[in-house]
Amino acid sequence: MKRYRIADLYCCAGGAGWGYLETGFDVTGYDIVDRPRYPASFVQADAIETLKRILAGEIVVDAVHASPPCQYSCTLTKGTNKHLASRYTDLYDETKELMEATGLPGVIENPRARPDVVLCGEMFRLGVIRHRNIELVNWTTDFNYKRDHRKHRGRVRGFRHGVWHEGPYVAAYGNGGGKATVREMQEAMGITWTDVREELTEAIPPAYTHWVGERLAAHLNALNLEEAA
Ligand SMILES: C[S@@+](CC[C@H](N)C(=O)[O-])C[C@H]1O[C@@H](n2cnc3c(N)ncnc32)[C@H](O)[C@@H]1O
């Protein structure tokens, strides 16, 4: 495959980035926090400012991935944790708007993302369920939830409402109540290069972006062929 350049915005330690690397992309990660364990080129920078630089042609890439922080809408800020919501900024709308404006094919992973694709660990026989909404910006691919989602093999291990459940999946978030250890999260998601709990709980399994990356590369190949014709 031609080596396409992708900007991995809000990259954290690179769960998403790793999947694109595996697919053959030239990956640069951008995060507001220094992420020394990021497995490819890394720039400590604000994602919105980075998108503005892409739009201005100061940074040249073929595609953009963004995982804006989801604390705003995840369960951590719902129900009894609702009061925490104001502490988090929702960057989804601004990120999407700027990505659309670049005209580049983009991928947004966020609970508010339009579910053009919904990936689940069981589709890749992983040890987490971790459903994730994936929105495709300026391109599409063939996905059908009924056809492509696989029935879960059992439950997520741990306590739920005071009752212990065994199961083939671990809970890769929070602490206590049978939640996964760092080693279990690494194995369950296929992430070996960080042992920082926060980075693991934030990550999407690389298998997800490997799946997306293969389709994105095919889309970019088709665009190149069209241009060459
Ligand atoms: C949900 S995590 C991303 C997880 C990552 N996609 C992965 O698979 O490992 C969100 C990240 O966004 C970063 N972040 C928050 N606000 C940011 C901003 N304005 N610009 C860049 N990064 C930001 C956080 O430091 C955090 O690492």
The ligand as an ORCA input file, in Angstrom:
! r2SCAN-3c Opt
* xyz 0 1
  C     -10.255      9.237     24.919
  S      -8.559      9.686     24.986
  C      -8.023      9.114     23.414
  C      -7.696      7.644     23.373
  C      -6.929      7.205     22.147
  N      -7.696      7.382     20.927
  C      -6.508      5.747     22.226
  O      -7.101      4.919     21.541
  O      -5.577      5.460     22.998
  C      -8.650     11.430     24.832
  C      -7.302     12.186     24.875
  O      -7.569     13.535     24.497
  C      -6.590     14.349     25.123
  N      -7.080     15.740     25.023
  C      -8.035     16.360     25.751
  N      -8.258     17.613     25.293
  C      -7.409     17.786     24.235
  C      -7.177     18.847     23.310
  N      -7.856     19.988     23.389
  N      -6.267     18.664     22.340
  C      -5.558     17.508     22.241
  N      -5.736     16.458     23.096
  C      -6.648     16.603     24.070
  C      -6.461     13.777     26.511
  O      -5.206     14.137     27.071
  C      -6.584     12.248     26.207
  O      -5.302     11.688     26.080
*
